[in-house]
Amino acid sequence: MQKKQTSKLSLQQKLRKYIIGCGLLWLMCFTGIAQAQNANQEFTYDEFLGIVKKYHPLVKQANLIVSASQAKLLKARGYFDPKISADFYKKRFDDKEYYNLFNGNLKVPTWYGVEFKAAFDRNQGEYLNPENYVPEDGLASIGVSVPIGQGLWINERMAEVKKGKLYRQLGDYERTLAVMDALFEASEAYLDWKQQYEKVMLYERFYHNALERQQWIKKAIELGELSPIDSVESGIILKTRKLERDQAELKLTKSRLHLSNYLWAADDIPLELSEKMVPEENLKDNMLDVLGINPMATEMNLENHPKLNALSTKIDMKEVDRKLKANKLLPKLRLNYNYIAAPNYFNNYNWDDYKIGASLSFPILLRKERAEVKIAEAELNNAQYGLQFQRQTLQNKVRSKYAELESYQSQMGMNMDLIADYKQMLDAEVRLFELGESSIFYINTRENKLVKAKVTQIELENTYFLIVADLYRALAKI
């Protein structure tokens, strides 16, 4: 009896030595991993966003929106550019000069549809039309053309300039929104890289743990202290851990390459993320500060939000179109007056030398014009309703994102408690195994639940980060 107890005690001592040895090796493995991480260079989220904002082509494309809107304004102002033109016609047949006609003119449009004109005519020939007779030195004229009714208070040129100015404002708002979308896409890539990296580190640690456990179990079997089936059980979990690690490493490689799509240097040179770079470890503590988000706020100030400002600007543009269409309900009447005189006598004004004219047109039923006004009013009302809907939608989205942040913070806290509980259960199972009251199967079962809880924690944190990034995009404050 004494000998049997001594043998059982010896078995427990040996198992304890194996387990302690495994723990020491696992600790050395952790130390090696930590040292390897310290040898790597941390690539913070703030640094990453700085690179994207400065060099990424999507951000540069967003800047082109402003350039295009400025070009539209320049084009609209071009409708008010002075215009010079000249016409020359000559006919000669059978040694006779039938006519020699020259006309040059300068037109200067102004804001309210008034147009100033200056012209010079010089015509010669044996068969000149009497209408084209002018003094030998030519005939000069200056005059003005004034719209009465349609085109006086607003016309196509005025409308284009007003819309051009609005296009410039719209370009600034759309640029901001485009940059926010680019930063959100880049943030998704960074956060996925961080998630896959942490999963690789997790599976790597537990793989080494399973490897060391397999080694001391084999030694225990050789000593006759464990049955061969325990080696099969521990081998299954070792292969599982290796498979999980290899799959995670593949996803990490893909996420690293995807993240490289957002890394550019000056002169549009693409970069590739080095394997020595590691994501920011304390991102959960720093992300809100990096993005300038107040976690205590639940509402947002919509006064200067670029999306709503863009919609308001589009409404203003539709209002310009509506006024232009409404102006076409008026009769089109234009009066012209030109003072004419020979160049030598131009300084002596003579009221009797002039050329006047008037043109009038007016559709009787105005069906086309009235229909265009109704269409413009319907589009304007539709845009106003859309603005109201977007304002409420945006406010509710921000509220929901803040609620999600609070919920996921609570979920992460609860899951950390689960991790601590699973760790405690695993430690207890190991102690029972040391006393010969448990098995490798139960240890693996406890460990699987711990690994699953840790993976869940990584995924919860990733979802939390994505919510923060989406909230940043919704707030649209670069």
C-alpha positions in Angstrom: 0.0 0.0 0.0 2.8 2.4 0.9 4.6 1.6 -2.4 1.4 2.2 -4.4 0.9 5.6 -2.8 4.6 6.5 -3.5 4.1 5.5 -7.1 1.0 7.6 -7.5 2.8 10.6 -5.8 5.7 10.1 -8.2 3.3 10.2 -11.2 1.7 13.5 -10.0 5.1 15.0 -9.4 6.2 14.1 -12.9 3.0 15.5 -14.4 3.4 18.7 -12.4 7.0 19.0 -13.7 5.8 18.5 -17.3 3.0 21.1 -16.9 5.3 23.6 -15.2 7.8 23.0 -17.9 5.1 23.6 -20.5 4.1 26.8 -18.8 7.7 28.0 -18.8 8.1 27.2 -22.5 4.8 29.0 -23.2 6.0 32.0 -21.2 9.3 31.9 -23.2 7.2 31.8 -26.4 5.1 34.8 -25.2 8.3 36.7 -24.4 9.7 35.9 -27.9 6.5 37.1 -29.5 6.5 40.3 -27.4 10.2 40.9 -28.4 9.3 40.4 -32.0 6.5 42.9 -31.7 8.8 45.4 -30.1 11.2 44.9 -33.1 8.4 45.8 -35.4 7.3 49.4 -36.1 3.9 50.6 -35.1 1.9 52.2 -37.9 -0.7 54.4 -36.1 -4.2 55.1 -37.4 -3.4 58.9 -37.2 -0.3 58.5 -39.4 -2.3 56.4 -41.9 -5.1 59.0 -42.3 -2.5 61.7 -42.7 -0.9 59.9 -45.7 -4.3 59.2 -47.2 -5.4 62.8 -46.9 -2.2 64.1 -48.5 -1.4 61.7 -51.2 -4.2 59.3 -52.1 -5.6 59.6 -55.7 -9.2 59.5 -54.4 -8.6 62.6 -52.4 -6.9 64.3 -55.3 -10.0 63.4 -57.4 -12.1 65.1 -54.9 -10.0 68.2 -55.3 -10.9 68.1 -59.0 -14.5 68.6 -58.1 -13.7 72.1 -56.9 -11.6 72.8 -60.0 -14.5 71.7 -62.3 -17.0 73.9 -60.4 -14.7 76.9 -60.7 -14.4 76.2 -64.4 -18.2 76.2 -64.7 -18.3 79.6 -63.1 -15.7 80.8 -65.5 -17.7 79.4 -68.4 -20.9 81.2 -67.2 -19.1 84.5 -66.9 -17.9 84.0 -70.4 -21.5 84.8 -71.6 -20.8 88.4 -70.6 -17.5 88.7 -72.5 -17.5 91.5 -75.2 -17.7 90.1 -78.7 -16.1 91.4 -81.8 -17.1 90.3 -85.3 -16.5 91.3 -88.9 -18.1 90.4 -92.3 -16.6 91.0 -95.7 -18.3 90.2 -99.1 -17.0 91.1 -102.5 -18.4 90.3 -106.0 -16.5 91.0 -109.3 -17.6 89.7 -112.7 -16.8 90.7 -116.3 -14.3 93.4 -115.2 -17.0 95.0 -113.0 -17.0 95.3 -109.3 -20.6 94.5 -108.3 -20.1 95.2 -104.6 -17.6 95.4 -101.9 -19.2 95.1 -98.4 -17.5 95.3 -95.0 -19.2 95.3 -91.6 -17.4 95.2 -88.2 -19.2 95.4 -84.9 -18.5 95.2 -81.2 -21.2 94.0 -78.7 -20.9 94.4 -74.9 -23.6 92.5 -72.9 -24.5 93.7 -69.4 -26.1 92.1 -66.4 -29.8 93.1 -67.0 -29.9 92.0 -70.6 -29.0 95.5 -71.9 -26.5 95.2 -74.8 -24.3 98.0 -76.1 -23.2 97.9 -79.7 -20.7 99.7 -81.9 -20.4 99.1 -85.7 -18.6 100.4 -88.8 -19.8 99.8 -92.4 -18.0 100.6 -95.6 -19.6 99.5 -98.8 -18.7 100.2 -102.5 -19.6 98.9 -105.9 -21.4 99.7 -109.2 -24.4 97.5 -108.4 -24.6 98.2 -104.7 -28.0 97.7 -103.1 -29.4 101.2 -102.2 -29.9 100.0 -98.7 -26.2 99.6 -98.3 -25.2 103.0 -99.5 -22.9 104.7 -97.0 -20.6 107.7 -97.2 -17.3 107.3 -99.0 -15.3 107.1 -95.7 -17.8 104.6 -94.2 -20.6 104.8 -91.6 -20.1 104.3 -87.9 -22.8 103.7 -85.3 -23.2 103.2 -81.6 -26.3 102.0 -79.9 -28.1 100.0 -77.3 -30.5 97.1 -77.3 -32.9 96.9 -74.3 -35.2 94.0 -73.5 -38.7 95.0 -72.2 -40.5 92.2 -70.3 -38.8 88.8 -70.9 -35.1 88.9 -70.3 -34.9 92.1 -68.3 -34.7 90.9 -64.7 -33.4 87.4 -65.5 -32.2 85.8 -68.7 -30.1 82.8 -69.7 -26.8 84.6 -69.1 -27.8 85.9 -65.7 -29.1 82.4 -64.7 -25.9 80.7 -65.8 -23.7 83.1 -63.8 -25.9 82.6 -60.7 -25.8 78.9 -61.1 -22.0 79.1 -61.7 -21.5 80.7 -58.3 -23.7 78.1 -56.7 -21.7 75.4 -58.5 -18.6 76.7 -56.9 -20.2 76.4 -53.4 -21.5 72.9 -54.4 -18.0 71.9 -55.4 -16.7 72.6 -52.0 -19.4 70.6 -50.3 -19.1 67.7 -52.7 -15.4 67.6 -52.3 -15.7 67.3 -48.5 -18.2 64.4 -48.9 -16.0 62.7 -51.4 -13.0 63.0 -49.1 -15.1 61.6 -46.2 -16.1 58.6 -48.3 -12.4 58.0 -49.2 -11.3 58.2 -45.6 -14.0 55.8 -44.6 -13.0 53.2 -47.2 -9.4 53.6 -46.1 -10.4 53.2 -42.4 -12.2 50.0 -43.3 -9.0 48.7 -44.8 -6.9 49.7 -41.8 -9.3 48.2 -39.3 -9.5 44.9 -41.2 -5.7 44.8 -41.2 -5.7 45.3 -37.4 -8.3 42.7 -36.9 -6.5 40.0 -39.0 -3.2 40.9 -37.3 -4.6 40.4 -33.8 -6.2 37.1 -34.8 -2.9 35.9 -36.2 -1.2 36.8 -32.9 -3.9 35.0 -30.9 -3.8 31.8 -33.0 0.0 31.9 -32.9 0.0 32.0 -29.1 -2.5 29.1 -28.7 -0.7 27.1 -31.5 2.5 27.2 -29.5 0.6 26.3 -26.4 -0.9 23.2 -28.1 2.5 22.3 -29.6 4.2 22.3 -26.1 1.3 20.4 -24.6 1.6 17.7 -27.4 5.3 17.4 -26.6 5.0 16.8 -22.9 2.0 14.5 -23.4 4.1 12.3 -25.7 6.8 12.2 -23.0 4.2 11.2 -20.4 2.9 8.4 -22.7 6.5 7.1 -23.1 6.7 7.0 -19.3 3.5 5.1 -19.1 1.7 7.9 -17.2 -0.9 8.7 -19.9 -2.7 6.6 -22.4 -1.9 6.9 -26.2 -5.4 8.2 -26.8 -4.4 11.4 -25.1 -1.8 12.0 -27.8 -4.6 11.7 -30.4 -6.7 14.2 -28.5 -3.9 16.8 -28.2 -2.9 16.2 -31.8 -6.4 17.1 -33.0 -6.3 20.4 -31.2 -2.7 21.1 -32.5 -3.8 20.5 -36.1 -6.8 22.7 -35.5 -4.7 25.5 -34.1 -2.3 25.3 -37.0 -5.1 25.4 -39.5 -6.6 28.5 -37.7 -3.3 30.2 -37.7 -2.6 29.5 -41.4 -6.0 30.7 -42.4 -5.6 33.9 -40.3 -2.1 34.5 -41.9 -3.6 34.3 -45.4 -6.3 36.8 -44.4 -3.7 39.0 -42.9 -1.7 39.0 -46.1 -4.8 39.9 -48.2 -5.7 42.7 -45.7 -2.1 44.1 -45.8 -2.2 44.2 -49.6 -5.6 45.8 -49.6 -4.4 48.4 -47.2 -1.5 49.1 -49.5 -4.0 50.4 -52.0 -4.4 53.5 -49.8 -0.7 54.1 -49.3 0.9 56.6 -51.8 3.8 58.9 -51.7 4.5 62.2 -53.4 4.5 62.2 -57.2 1.7 59.6 -57.3 4.1 56.7 -56.3 2.2 53.7 -54.8 3.7 52.1 -51.7 3.4 48.6 -50.2 2.9 48.0 -46.5 5.9 46.3 -45.0 5.4 43.1 -43.0 7.4 44.7 -40.2 4.7 47.3 -39.7 2.1 46.5 -37.0 -1.2 48.3 -36.3 -1.8 50.6 -33.4 -2.2 48.7 -30.2 -4.1 51.3 -28.2 -6.5 52.3 -31.0 -9.5 51.9 -28.7 -8.2 54.6 -26.4 -7.1 57.0 -29.2 -9.5 56.7 -32.1 -12.2 59.1 -30.9 -9.5 61.7 -30.2 -7.9 61.2 -33.6 -11.2 61.8 -35.3 -12.3 64.6 -33.0 -15.5 62.8 -31.9 -17.1 63.7 -28.5 -18.3 60.4 -27.0 -20.7 62.3 -24.7 -22.6 64.0 -27.6 -25.7 62.4 -28.9 -26.9 65.2 -31.2 -25.1 67.0 -34.0 -25.2 70.6 -35.3 -26.6 70.4 -38.8 -26.2 74.1 -39.7 -22.9 73.7 -41.7 -23.2 70.0 -42.6 -21.8 69.7 -46.2 -24.4 67.1 -47.3 -27.3 69.4 -46.3 -25.5 72.4 -47.6 -25.1 70.6 -50.9 -28.8 69.8 -51.1 -29.7 73.5 -50.2 -27.4 74.7 -52.9 -29.1 72.4 -55.4 -32.4 73.8 -54.3 -31.1 77.4 -54.9 -30.1 76.3 -58.4 -33.5 74.9 -59.1 -35.0 78.2 -57.8 -33.0 80.0 -60.4 -34.3 77.7 -63.1 -37.9 78.3 -61.9 -37.5 82.1 -62.0 -36.1 81.8 -65.5 -39.0 79.6 -66.7 -41.5 82.0 -65.0 -39.9 85.0 -66.8 -40.7 83.3 -70.1 -44.4 83.9 -69.5 -43.8 87.6 -70.3 -43.8 88.9 -73.8 -40.5 89.1 -75.6 -40.1 92.7 -76.6 -36.7 94.3 -77.5 -36.0 97.9 -78.4 -33.0 99.0 -80.4 -31.5 102.4 -80.9 -28.4 103.3 -82.9 -26.9 106.7 -83.6 -25.2 106.7 -87.0 -22.8 109.2 -88.6 -19.7 109.4 -90.8 -16.5 109.0 -88.8 -15.5 112.6 -89.5 -18.8 114.0 -88.1 -19.2 111.6 -85.2 -18.5 114.3 -82.6 -21.4 116.5 -83.8 -24.4 114.7 -82.6 -27.4 115.0 -84.9 -30.7 113.7 -83.6 -31.9 113.1 -87.1 -29.3 110.4 -87.9 -30.4 107.2 -86.3 -31.6 103.7 -86.8 -34.2 102.3 -84.5 -36.1 99.0 -84.3 -38.4 96.9 -82.2 -39.2 93.2 -82.1 -42.1 91.5 -80.4 -43.1 87.9 -80.0 -45.6 86.3 -77.6 -47.2 82.8 -77.7 -51.0 83.1 -77.4 -51.7 80.1 -75.3 -48.4 79.8 -73.4 -48.9 76.0 -73.0 -45.2 75.2 -73.3 -44.1 78.0 -71.0 -46.7 77.2 -68.3 -45.8 73.5 -68.4 -42.1 74.3 -68.0 -43.0 76.4 -64.9 -45.0 73.6 -63.4 -42.2 71.1 -64.0 -39.7 73.5 -62.4 -41.9 74.0 -59.4 -42.4 70.3 -59.0 -38.6 69.7 -59.1 -38.1 72.4 -56.6 -40.7 71.0 -54.2 -39.2 67.5 -54.6 -35.8 68.8 -53.7 -37.1 70.6 -50.6 -38.8 67.5 -49.4 -35.6 65.6 -50.0 -33.7 68.1 -47.9 -36.2 67.7 -45.0 -35.9 63.9 -45.2 -32.1 63.9 -45.4 -31.9 66.3 -42.4 -34.0 63.9 -40.3 -32.3 60.8 -41.6 -28.9 62.3 -40.8 -29.8 63.3 -37.3 -31.3 59.8 -36.6 -28.2 58.1 -38.1 -25.9 60.0 -35.7 -28.1 59.2 -32.8 -28.1 55.5 -33.7 -24.3 55.5 -34.1 -23.8 57.0 -30.6 -26.3 54.4 -29.3 -24.3 51.6 -31.0 -21.0 53.0 -29.5 -22.5 52.8 -26.0 -23.9 49.3 -26.7 -20.7 47.9 -28.0 -18.6 49.4 -25.2 -20.9 47.5 -22.8 -20.7 44.3 -24.9 -16.9 44.4 -24.9 -16.9 44.8 -21.2 -19.2 41.8 -20.7 -17.1 39.7 -23.1 -13.9 40.6 -21.2 -15.7 39.2 -18.1 -16.4 36.1 -20.0 -12.8 35.8 -21.1 -11.7 36.1 -17.4 -14.3 33.4 -16.5 -13.2 31.1 -19.2 -9.5 31.6 -18.2 -10.4 30.8 -14.7 -12.2 27.6 -15.7 -9.3 26.6 -17.9 -6.8 27.1 -15.0 -9.1 25.0 -12.7 -9.3 22.2 -15.3 -5.5 22.1 -15.5 -5.3 21.8 -11.8 -7.8 19.0 -11.8 -5.8 17.3 -14.5 -2.7 17.6 -12.3 -4.7 15.7 -9.6 -5.7 13.0 -12.0 -9.4 14.1 -12.0 -9.6 15.5 -15.5 -8.5 14.7 -19.0 -7.0 16.4 -22.1 -10.4 16.5 -23.7 -11.8 18.7 -21.0 -8.7 21.0 -21.1 -9.1 21.4 -24.9 -12.8 22.1 -24.4 -12.2 24.8 -21.9 -9.4 26.3 -24.1 -11.6 26.3 -27.2 -14.2 28.4 -25.4 -11.5 30.8 -24.3 -10.2 31.1 -27.8 -13.7 31.7 -29.2 -14.3 34.4 -26.5 -11.0 36.1 -27.5 -11.9 36.0 -31.2 -15.3 37.5 -30.3 -13.5 40.3 -28.4 -11.4 41.1 -31.5 -14.5 41.1 -33.7 -16.4 43.3 -31.3 -13.6 45.8 -31.2 -13.5 45.8 -35.0 -17.2 46.5 -35.2 -16.8 49.3 -32.6 -14.0 50.9 -34.7 -16.2 50.7 -37.8 -19.0 52.4 -36.0 -16.7 55.2 -35.0 -15.4 55.6 -38.6 -19.0 55.6 -39.9 -19.9 58.2 -37.3 -17.0 60.3 -38.5 -18.2 60.1 -42.0 -21.8 61.0 -40.9 -20.5 64.1 -39.0 -18.4 65.0 -42.1 -15.9 67.1 -40.2 -12.4 66.7 -41.7 
